[in-house]
Amino acid sequence: MRVLYIDCFSGISGDMMVGALIDAGATPERIEQELKKLNVSGYTIEWKKVMKEGISSTKFDVILTRDKSGDSHGHHEHAHGHDHDHNHDHGHTHHDHHHHNRYDDIVQLIDESDLALGVKERSKQIFAPIAESEAKIHQMAIEDVHFHEVGAIDSIVDIVATAIALEELEIEKVVTSHVPLGSGRIRCAHGIYPVPAPATLDMLKHVPIASSDLMYELTTPTGAGIVVSQTDSFGTMPAMKVTSIGYGAGTRNIPSRPNVLRVMVGEAMESTASETITVLECQLDDMPGEAFGFVMDKLFDQGALDVYFTPIFMKKNRPGTLITVLAESGEEMKLEDILLRETTTLGVRKSTWLRNILQREIVPIDTKFGPINIKQALKNGTVIREVPEYEDVKKAALEYGVTFQEVYQTALIRND
């Protein structure tokens, strides 16, 4: 499986993403040729090698050409130095810039192009969360959203170019590091806002965030759209054989830090998959026993990966119970809230763990007791362990009036 790891230690934007993918092996000439399939004119693209605090990286730029009024629209720097400033005077913009700034217009533009189906789908995937967040923030229908920051030619190009590069590199899975947002203020189409921009923050509300005291906008709406739409999991670099590495340059020079986005492309190691999880714990010695079952059910209903209770002895040798909850990264807050509200604990401990898991598959089989699902664990494509699904075995045992073990063993023998 072809894997892309996005290491956004200095944030992520559209132009940085395209530059990094080119640096990792995507063909800029092919990107340029594919972009011509969009019904958009009035721009050219450029790519070049630059140095960022000693790191060689690729800078990708969209250059807006002269319009009918004779005004020239060059590549403007956003307040953070990554994406482009799209707050042009609408009385002097290129026709395509003015025409393709509604979400419906952009979707139609992509659908009516001759781009490959995979490129179309990825492009619309990136635009969708941006449109949804803008619609939510401004209380309007999604089809009426106007993209002041991301609807201009250069950002349409950034997003579609990202999709083209991902398809060329045959990326099947994307893992992203924790995402830094930055701080300070930024000028948007509606005025001056705190960093992160409202749309960026809304899109990343379930994404693991990295702290940063830099007074810049590190992750832009376009960057956030790429992250939330293309990422399969967040955390540290997965087990993979790296075949290429790319660095995409931002516009701004940040003192003592390379303003670059790093990506790694490679083949996933098939033996195990790695993922980052959050472990929540609290210990109790004063809660009624019947309440524990209620808490466990509620935690599972809200998406806990696992919940278990451990008998312990607490201070003054009092018997107690340790509650342990395993949660996906980004899902821990609602589970923590359940522990604080539904138990007698006064606090919850949290830690982040990296776990390796075997590949898992569910294989349905037919038995004399009806269909039974077999849960298989695989390593390097080989089944190393398999068990019948408990609920299926229970249901069959009750329906046929036989023992649980008879159904269980029949399913295992039938699957050999």
Secondary structure, 3 states (H helix, E strand, C coil): CEEEEEECCCCECHHHHHHHHHHCCCCHHHHHHHHCCCCCCCEEEEEEEEEECCEEEEEEEEEECCCCCCCCCCCCECCCCCCECCCCCHHHCCHHHHHCCEHHHHHHHHHCCCCCHHHHHHHHHHHHHHHHHHHHHHCCCHHHCECCCCCCHHHHHHHHHHHHHHHHCCCCEEEECCEECECCEEEECCEEEECCCHHHHHHCCCCCEECCCCCCECECHHHHHHHHHHCCEECCCCCEEEEEEEEEECCCCECCECCEEEEEEEEECCCCEEEEEEEEEEEECCCCHHHHHHHHHHHHHCCCCEEEEEEEECHHHCEEEEEEEEEECCCHHHHHHHHHHHCCCCCCEEEEEEEEECEEEEEEEEECCEEEEEEEEEECCEEEEEEECHHHHHHHHHHHCCCHHHHHHHHHHHHC
